[in-house]
């Protein structure tokens, strides 16, 4: 896809959202079922069933997906798609690219071993390895705009209001 095709594909959406800003607000949903026989949650992804369980560092078998890994995978997927879309829009040729995310966790926090240890990632690093002949100033703009428009990156950088509730069934 080239820049013109991308603009043509997105133009009706941009016009619609300019005229009707409320139409741009969409609620995404995820659904998971608690496994009755083991410590796991079956998450319906829309394409397949993902079974998440405890990380081996907390006693898990490693047979199930770790939700921390899934978070990093979501970041990589979002950043990769955003990078490619921005490169296309700016007509920056990418011959190849790899997106990697790494995050540091102190499992003492999630296991309740040390009250001063955080629960969750303490640091996340996102790396782009790209093969391009573009000048450095264009690459800098590409990365800046990728960070700006990547939904997962921005959600992690500026966390939204978060709540939890219980419904008895």
Buried (B, 14 or more C-beta within 10 A) or exposed (E): EEEEEBEEEEEEEEEEEEEEEEEEEEEEEEEBEEBEEEBBBBBEEEEEEBBBBBBEBEEBEEEBBBBBEBBBBBBBBBBBBBBBBBBBBEEBEBEEBEBBBEBEBBBBBBEEEEEEBEEEBEEBEBEBEBEBEBEEEBBEBBBEBBBEBBBBBBEBEEEEEEEEEEEEE
